[in-house]
């Protein structure tokens, strides 16, 4: 009996379609099981189900997002134990899969922020800054990445300054004295390293505050950034004094915003039983 070419071609295509549909259905089931486990705080079980879902259906964007989120919940910031680092790297890999996909804009923003947050806590500051900038590429009106970049800039400045002071045997509260040759050289070297970070940090924090005028955390870091700027004024004592005055003004602004928020919260009606 002769068979038509159409039947010969259609049969494997139907089988392939059935296999793909079955895999998608199984992936959906694994995803549901993972969500249930996650809601019950069974994170390791949730990770297993989400991982299986991504393997069965690599195009399943929610599965990658849930897996990244579950891994993130298991990551302990600041702990450099190999297993903990692997968890962070697995989360980053899943977020990157989402960034490389045709996911919705909001999902991509959250993925970029997720990667940036993990790199920040892993002390990979340049990588973290890169992904916060990617988030801003998706939404330039989001104040949070600007704030986070400011935090990174301050952290890098502070570390470099503390290392320079330690080498000179200075106390943390001592400023570099340009009249002492070794300290003058250290101040100049610090300026070469930190000046760009200070400028970027102040600019980023300013943008965050412009977008969110009551952003008290950004204001607090603005105070810290101007203190870093003051320590780079090796010769200009007037410039140092002005930077410290500006820093103090940001302290006052921060406290004023915090008080206003507390008063507003206290005015909120409370339920009585």
N, C-alpha and C positions, 0 to 999 in steps of 0.2 A: 504494500500500500504506500502510495506516495504521500509525503507530508509537504505542505507549503513552506516556503522560506519564512513566511510571516509567523507560522506556528513555531518553527525551530528557534527563531530569534526571540519571540515573545515569552517562551517558557522560562529561560534563564532570567529574563528581565523581571518576570513576575516573582520568581524565587528571590531575586535580589531585593525587590520592593518589599516582599514579605519579611525578609531578614532585617532590613533597615527599620521597618515599622516595629518589629518585635523588639529590636534593640532600643528604639526610642521609648517604647512602652515600659521596658524593663528599667531603663534609665530614669524614667519618671517615677517608677515605684521606689527605686533606690533613693531618689531625691526626697520623696515623701517620708520615707523611713528616716533619712538623715535629719530632716526638719523636726520630726517628732522627737528624735533623740536629743537634738540640740536644745529644744524647748524644755526638755527634762534635765538639762545640764549634763547629759552623757556625751561629752565632747569627743572622746576618742571613738566611740561608736558612731557618732555623727560623721566624723572625718572618714571613717571606713566606707560608709554609705555614699557620701558625696564623691569620694575618690572613685568608687565603682561606677557611679553615674557618669563621671567625666570620661571614664574608659569606655563605657558602652556607647556614649554619645558625645564625642569630643566637641560638637558644635553647640552643646547645651550651655548657654551662657550663665543661667542661674546656678547651675551645678558648680561651675568654676567660682562664681562669686560666693556661694555658700561654703565651698571648701576653703577658699581664702579666708573668709570670716571666721570659720571654725578653727583654722590654724592660728589665726591672729589671737583668738581668745585663749589659746594654749601657750602662746609666746610670753615669756617673762622678760620685760625690758631690763637691759643692763646685765643680764646673766649670760656669760660667754661660754657656757658649757656646750660642747658640740651638738648634743641632741636638741638643745634650745635653738641654736643657730639653724639647724636643719629645718625646724618647724617654721622659722621666719623665712628661710629661703623657699620653702614649699609654698608658703602664702604668696610671696613675691612672684613666683612662677605662675600661679593661678591668676593673680591680678594682671600680670603681663599678657596672659592668654586673652583676657577680656579686652585689654587695650588694643590688642592686635585684631580683634573681631569687629563685627558691625553692630556692637552693642549700642544702646541708647546713650545720649550725651551724659546724662546724669550718672549712669553706671560707669562710664569711662572716667568721669571726674572722681568718683569714689574710689575707683581702682588706682588712679594716679596718686591720690591722697594716701591710700592704704600703703602703697609701696614707699612713698616718701616718709610716712610715719615709721615704718619698720626700719628703713635705712637710718633715720634719725636716731632711733634707739639702739641701733647697732653701731652708732658713731661713725657711719659712713656719710659724712656731712655733704660732700660734693654730690654724691648720688642722690641724697635726700633733696638737696636744693634743686637738682635737675628735674625731679619728679613733681616738686611743688610748682616749678615753672611750667611743666607740662599741664598741670591742673589749671594754672592761670591761662594757658593757651586755649583751654576749653571754655573758661569763664573768667574774664579779666575783672569782673565786678565782685568776685568772692574775696572777702577780707582775710579769710583764714590762711590761705597760702602765703599772702604777704606777711602776716604775723609770724608764721612758721619760718619763713626765710630770715626775718629779723632775728628770731631766736637762734637760728643756726649761725648767723653772722656774729652775734654777741658771744656765743659759746666758743667759736673759734678764736675770737679776739681775746677773750678772757683766758683761755688756755695758754695762748702764746705769751700773754703778759705775765701770768703766774710762773711760767717756765723761765722767763727772763729774770724775774725777781728772785726766783729760787737760785739761779746760777750766781747772782750777785749777793746772795745771803740777806736779802731785804725782807722785812715783814710784809704781809699782804696789804697792810694799810699805808705803807710807805710809797710815796711817788718817786719816780726817777729824778735825780738831781743833775741837770745839764752841766753844772759847774764841776762835776766830778767826771774825768775823762771816760772811765769805764762805763759809767751810767749814761753819759751822753751818747756814747757809741751804741749802747743797748737801746736807748730811746729812738735813735735814728733807724736802727735795724727793725725795731718794732713798728715804726711808722711805715717803713717800706713793706712790711708784711700785712699790717692791719688797716692802713688808711682806706684801701678800696672796700674792705669789709665794713668798716664804720660807715662809709658813705652809702653803701648799698643797704645796710641795716636801717639807717635813719630814713632813707627814702622808702623802703618797704614798709616800715612801721607807720610812716606818715600816710601812706596809701591805705593801710588797714584802718587807721583812725578816720580818714576821710570817708571811707565806705561805711564805717560803723562808729559814729561819734562817741558812743559810750563804751568803747572797747578798752576797759581798764587794764586788762592784761598787756595789751600793746603799749599802753601809756607807761606801765611799770617798766617794760623793756626799753622804752624810749629814754627813760631816766638812766638806765644802765648803759645804753649806747653812748649817751653824752658824757658819761664818766669815762668810758673807754676813749672817747675823742679827747677829753681833757688830758689823759695820760700820754697822748701823742704830741702835745704842745711842748716840745723840748726846750725851745728858747722863748716863746711868747708867753710870758706869765699872765699877761692880760687876757690872752685867748683862753688860757686854762681857767681863769677865774670866770669868764663869760660862759664857758661850757658847763662848769659846775653850777652856776646860777641857773642856766637852762635846765639842767638835770633836776635841781631842787624844784623848779616850777612844774616839771612833769610829775614829781612826787605829789605836789599839792593837787594837781589835776586828777591824778589817780585816786587820791583819798576822797576828793569831792565827788567823783563819779560813784565810788563805792558807797559813800554815805547816801547819795541820791537813790541808788538802787535799793539799799537797805530800808530807807524811808518808804519807798514805793511798795516794797514787799510787805512792810508793816501795815500799810494802809489797805492792803487787799482784804476783803471780807473773809472771815474764817467760818467754816461750818461748825455748828454747835449741835451736840447730840443730847 
